Amino acid sequence: AMLQAASRELGLGPQRCMQVAERLYLAGLLTYPRTETTHYPASLPLAGMVWEHSWHTKWGHWCRQLLHSGLKQPKLGQDRGD
C-alpha cells in the first residue's frame, strides 16, 4: 500500500520510496517501513500529526479540511506483530 500511494501521490518509484522510508525509520520518525500492522494506540496524537502537514502545498488543504470537520477515531485495525 505504501509503495502504491508513494507512486500515485508523490510520483516516487519503489526504490526511492523505500530509501525515504528507511531514512525516516533510522531518524526515528517512522515505524518499521514494511509493517502490515494497522493498529495504533489511542494515545497517538493524530490531530497533531495531521496539523503538521497542513502547510504542505500538495495535501495541506486536505489536512486543513480534516481538522476543520473533526477527525474521527481510527478503526481498531490489526496488530500483525511486526
C-alpha positions, 0 to 999 in steps of 0.5 A: 500500500505504501509503495502504491500511494508513494507512486500515485501521490508523490510520483516516487518509484519503489526504490526511492520510496523505500530509501525515504522510508528507511531514512525516516525509520533510522531518524526515528520518525517512522515505524518499521517501513514494511509493517502490515500492522494497522493498529495504533494506540489511542494515545497517538496524537493524530490531530497533531500529526495531521496539523503538521502537514497542513502547510504542505502545498500538495495535501495541506488543504486536505489536512486543513479540511480534516481538522476543520470537520473533526477527525474521527477515531481510527478503526481498531485495525490489526496488530500483525506483530511486526 
